[in-house]
């Protein structure tokens, strides 16, 4: 592997490699920012793969603008792509991101490459998610979960068990939902806190889930379940620093809010999934059996889901299946 660094010196990279105990026997290091020199070196060495760190520091002599400019980034990426196709050598481009989390530079950079991967994570947690947003070779609905350790990133083979390892039992405002990240079922804990507001306008805060989705589900609880939330501050958190966008966690959000409001714990042996509509109905979601199978491996005994999902199940994997048609039935089924 030819690792091209445009930001750090070989001495700096050596210090990091020694700290991480990296076997550098198969890694060739080149500290260079000139695209012409990089392509010339790669043509002579013919490595198995090339890593460019980062594309914003590279420049070509054919363009007079400074490295990192739109024209330089676009031209360097295009020429590296042409070299990769011609030589059949995979090229990995490391790119800077903006404060909003998007790749810095021209959008054409994402169009040129075959695959775009984002590294996501919360500074307060050691977990990192490698998420695919573009993939010409397969599905984009796949993730990898890693943990940042003293010796570098380590793959987490069973992230569900890790995320639930410190889950408190028999406390209100906490439950486990089964979410799908691509084809991988992920069991995550959702926590909610509903407390009387001390301000004129109640606050709604969410971490790890869409803020507008929380407002929508809060309105459904008020209208369809008769819960009085107008004078309550509501806080929602997905444990572990994860960000979940799948609507299948709707049922878990509603149950945790109701549990916190009424101060009634949810059975720790139950997990749930299901999309909630504006009429209070619980809708079926895909991959129900995969979610149940994952929960059974961890040790859950009961599953709460939509009635449609419960009727379509071919196998329950030894779990007690509870089907509910709407929010009121779901609340009643778990004693809230």
C-alpha positions in Angstrom: 0.0 0.0 0.0 1.3 3.4 -1.0 0.3 6.0 1.7 0.7 9.6 0.4 0.6 12.2 3.1 0.2 15.8 2.3 -0.4 17.0 5.8 2.1 15.2 8.1 5.8 14.5 7.8 7.2 11.0 7.8 8.5 11.5 11.3 5.1 12.3 12.6 3.5 9.3 10.9 6.3 7.1 12.2 5.5 8.1 15.8 1.8 7.3 15.3 2.6 4.0 13.7 4.9 3.0 16.6 2.2 4.0 19.1 -0.4 1.8 17.3 2.1 -1.0 16.8 1.5 -1.0 13.0 3.4 -3.5 11.0 4.9 -1.2 8.3 6.5 -3.9 6.2 3.8 -3.7 3.5 3.2 0.1 3.8 5.2 2.5 1.6 5.2 6.1 2.8 5.4 9.2 0.5 5.3 12.7 1.8 4.3 14.6 -1.3 1.7 17.1 -2.5 2.6 17.3 -6.2 0.1 15.2 -8.2 2.7 14.7 -11.0 5.3 13.3 -8.6 2.7 11.1 -7.0 1.5 9.5 -10.2 5.0 9.1 -11.4 6.0 7.3 -8.2 2.9 5.1 -8.2 3.5 4.1 -11.9 7.0 2.9 -11.0 6.1 1.1 -7.7 2.8 -0.4 -8.9 1.3 -0.8 -5.3 -1.7 -2.8 -4.5 -3.6 0.3 -3.4 -3.0 4.1 -2.9 -4.2 6.3 -0.1 -4.2 10.1 -0.6 -4.4 12.0 2.6 -5.8 14.4 1.9 -7.2 15.4 -1.5 -7.4 19.1 -0.4 -3.6 19.3 0.0 -2.8 18.0 -3.5 -2.0 20.3 -6.4 -1.2 20.0 -10.1 1.2 22.3 -11.9 -1.2 22.7 -14.7 -3.5 24.9 -12.6 -2.2 28.1 -11.0 -4.7 28.3 -8.1 -3.7 27.3 -4.5 -4.1 23.7 -3.2 -7.6 23.1 -1.8 -9.3 25.4 -4.3 -12.3 24.1 -6.2 -10.4 23.8 -9.5 -7.4 22.0 -7.9 -9.5 19.5 -6.0 -11.6 18.8 -9.0 -8.7 18.4 -11.4 -6.6 16.3 -9.0 -9.5 14.0 -8.2 -10.3 13.6 -11.9 -6.7 12.7 -12.8 -6.4 10.3 -9.9 -9.6 8.6 -11.1 -8.2 8.3 -14.6 -5.0 6.8 -13.3 -6.9 4.3 -11.1 -9.0 3.1 -14.1 -6.0 2.9 -16.4 -3.7 1.1 -14.0 -6.3 -1.0 -12.1 -4.9 0.3 -8.8 -7.6 1.2 -6.2 -7.2 4.8 -4.9 -8.6 6.0 -1.6 -9.1 9.7 -1.2 -9.3 11.2 2.3 -11.3 14.4 2.3 -12.0 17.2 4.8 -15.5 17.8 5.9 -17.4 21.0 6.8 -19.0 21.8 10.1 -22.3 20.5 8.7 -20.6 17.1 8.0 -20.5 17.3 4.2 -17.3 16.8 2.1 -15.4 20.1 1.7 -14.9 21.3 -1.8 -16.9 20.9 -5.0 -19.9 18.5 -5.0 -18.4 17.0 -8.2 -15.9 15.2 -6.0 -18.6 12.9 -4.8 -19.8 12.3 -8.4 -16.3 11.4 -9.7 -15.6 8.6 -7.2 -17.2 5.2 -7.1 -17.8 5.0 -3.3 -18.3 7.6 -0.6 -17.8 6.6 3.0 -18.4 8.8 6.1 -16.9 8.3 9.5 -19.4 9.3 12.1 -19.1 9.6 15.8 -19.6 11.6 19.0 -16.6 13.2 20.7 -18.0 12.1 24.0 -18.1 8.4 23.0 -15.5 6.0 21.7 -17.7 4.4 19.1 -17.4 5.3 15.4 -19.7 4.3 12.5 -18.5 3.9 9.0 -21.5 4.6 6.8 -21.8 4.3 3.0 -23.6 7.1 1.2 -22.6 6.1 -2.3 -21.6 2.8 -3.7 -21.4 1.7 -7.3 -20.4 -1.8 -6.3 -23.3 -2.7 -3.9 -25.8 -1.4 -1.4 -25.4 1.8 0.5 -27.5 0.5 3.4 -24.5 -1.0 5.3 -22.5 0.2 8.2 -19.4 -0.8 10.2 -19.2 -0.2 14.0 -15.8 0.4 15.5 -14.4 1.4 18.9 -11.5 3.9 19.3 -9.0 2.2 21.5 -5.4 3.0 22.5 -4.2 0.8 19.7 -6.5 2.3 17.1 -9.9 1.4 15.7 -11.2 -2.1 16.7 -14.2 -3.7 15.0 -17.2 -4.4 17.2 -18.6 -7.7 16.1 -21.7 -7.5 18.3 -22.6 -3.8 18.7 -26.0 -4.5 20.1 -24.7 -6.3 23.2 -22.1 -3.5 23.8 -24.6 -0.7 23.5 -26.9 -2.4 26.1 -24.2 -3.5 28.5 -24.8 -0.5 30.9 -28.6 -0.3 30.5 -30.4 0.4 33.8 -33.1 -2.0 34.8 -36.5 -1.2 36.3 -36.3 2.6 35.8 -38.9 4.7 33.9 -38.2 6.4 30.6 -35.9 3.6 29.2 -36.6 0.9 26.6 -34.8 -1.0 23.8 -35.7 -0.7 20.2 -34.6 -2.9 17.2 -33.3 -0.8 14.4 -31.9 -1.9 11.1 -28.7 -0.3 9.7 -28.6 -1.8 6.3 -28.9 -5.5 6.7 -27.6 -5.5 10.3 -30.1 -5.4 13.1 -29.0 -3.1 15.9 -30.5 -3.1 19.4 -30.2 0.3 21.0 -31.5 1.9 24.1 -33.7 5.0 24.0 -34.1 7.2 27.0 -36.7 9.8 27.6 -37.3 12.4 30.4 -40.5 14.3 30.8 -40.5 16.9 33.6 -42.7 20.0 34.3 -41.4 23.0 32.5 -40.2 26.1 34.4 -40.5 28.3 31.3 -43.4 29.7 29.4 -42.6 27.5 26.4 -41.9 23.7 27.0 -38.6 22.5 25.6 -38.1 19.6 23.2 -34.6 18.3 23.0 -33.5 15.2 21.1 -30.0 13.6 20.6 -29.6 10.8 18.1 -33.1 11.1 16.6 -34.8 13.7 14.4 -36.1 16.7 16.4 -39.2 17.1 14.1 -40.0 13.4 14.5 -40.0 13.8 18.3 -42.4 16.7 18.0 -44.7 14.7 15.8 -44.8 11.7 18.1 -45.4 14.0 21.1 -48.5 15.4 19.4 -49.7 11.9 18.6 -49.4 11.0 22.3 -51.4 14.0 23.3 -54.1 13.6 20.8 -54.5 9.8 20.5 -53.5 8.6 24.0 -54.8 11.5 26.1 -51.4 12.3 27.7 -51.0 15.9 28.8 -47.6 17.0 27.6 -48.2 20.7 26.9 -46.6 21.7 30.2 -43.7 19.2 30.1 -40.1 19.5 28.9 -39.3 16.4 26.9 -35.7 15.1 26.4 -34.9 12.1 24.1 -31.5 10.4 23.9 -30.2 7.5 21.9 -27.5 5.9 24.1 -24.0 5.4 22.7 -23.9 8.5 20.5 -25.7 6.8 17.7 -27.9 8.5 15.2 -31.0 6.6 14.1 -33.2 7.8 11.2 -35.3 4.7 10.7 -39.0 5.3 11.5 -39.2 1.8 13.2 -38.0 3.4 16.4 -41.2 5.5 16.6 -42.9 3.0 19.0 -39.9 3.1 21.3 -39.9 6.9 21.5 -43.6 7.0 22.3 -43.3 4.3 25.0 -40.3 5.9 26.7 -42.1 9.3 26.9 -45.2 7.8 28.4 -43.1 5.7 30.8 -41.2 8.8 32.0 -44.4 10.9 32.3 -46.2 8.3 34.4 -43.0 7.1 36.1 -43.7 3.5 35.3 -40.8 1.3 34.3 -41.0 -0.8 31.1 -40.3 -4.5 31.5 -36.5 -4.9 30.8 -37.2 -8.2 29.0 -39.2 -6.5 26.3 -38.0 -4.8 23.2 -40.1 -3.1 20.5 -40.2 -1.7 16.9 -42.8 -0.1 14.7 -43.7 3.1 12.8 -46.4 5.3 14.3 -48.7 7.3 12.1 -50.5 10.5 12.8 -53.7 8.7 13.5 -52.0 6.8 16.3 -51.8 3.5 14.3 -48.8 1.3 14.5 -47.5 0.4 11.1 -45.6 -2.7 10.0 -41.9 -2.4 9.2 -39.5 -4.6 7.2 -37.1 -7.2 8.5 -39.2 -8.1 11.5 -37.8 -11.7 11.8 -34.2 -10.4 11.7 -34.9 -8.0 14.5 -36.5 -10.7 16.7 -33.6 -13.1 16.0 -31.1 -10.5 17.1 -33.1 -9.8 20.3 -33.4 -13.5 21.1 -29.6 -13.9 20.9 -29.2 -11.1 23.5 -31.8 -12.6 25.9 -35.0 -10.7 25.4 -38.2 -12.6 26.1 -40.9 -10.4 24.6 -41.4 -8.3 21.5 -43.9 -5.5 21.0 -44.7 -4.6 17.4 -47.5 -3.8 15.0 -50.4 -6.3 14.7 -49.6 -6.7 11.0 -46.0 -7.7 11.7 -47.1 -10.1 14.4 -49.5 -11.9 12.1 -47.0 -12.2 9.3 -44.2 -13.7 11.4 -43.1 -17.2 10.3 -41.0 -17.8 13.4 -40.9 -16.2 16.9 -37.5 -17.6 18.0 -38.9 -18.5 21.4 -40.2 -14.9 22.2 -43.6 -13.9 23.3 -45.0 -11.8 20.5 -47.3 -8.8 21.4 -49.1 -7.2 18.5 -50.8 -3.8 18.9 -52.9 -1.9 16.3 -52.5 1.6 17.8 -50.7 3.5 20.5 -53.4 3.0 23.2 -53.3 -0.7 22.7 -49.5 -0.7 23.0 -49.5 1.3 26.2 -52.1 -1.0 27.7 -50.2 -4.1 26.7 -47.1 -3.2 28.7 -49.0 -1.7 31.6 -48.4 2.0 31.1 
